[in-house]
């Protein structure tokens, strides 16, 4: 019962903050799950925004249409590069246009930018099996160490033990190791930013 009260209190506080910015919280208290789920907000110019509460609060102009911000080719290329992928086009139109992407293992996929930002995984890589040497190579790319020593074939979803270059110990799969994502390092970067 206390959790429901706490959830409703957070919802009320968030709704007040939304209204103080001149927006309307469309998501009702019954639809509200928690602060880690997207909510629908109507901006003063009647644009519907689907956004995380934290992202809404940190942005001065949370509506991308009102802010005039449009992703550029460089933005999309940088996003793909950060994940170890490559954007293979020489132009960028919008989130809904299909584009060619190359995964870190060299597989080419056609997907919209919107789909790519949600999935970020290569279906061909997920079907493949990897030996321990592949995991060691992926770790070495980012200055990590693979702590698993049992030599056998693993799927892309198998969780092995790693230590990142900052000393964090964790278990992750091949795809994440190839991208170089240590969750503890990412959390620290978000706090600093």
Beta strands, then each sheet from edge to edge (+ up, - down):
strand 1: 24-25
strand 2: 38-42
strand 3: 48-52
strand 4: 86-87
strand 5: 98-102
strand 6: 108-112
strand 7: 129-131
strand 8: 145-146
strand 9: 153-155
strand 10: 160-163
strand 11: 169-172
sheet 1: 1+ 2- 3+
sheet 2: 4+ 5- 6+
sheet 3: 7+ 9-
sheet 4: 8+ 10- 11+
end
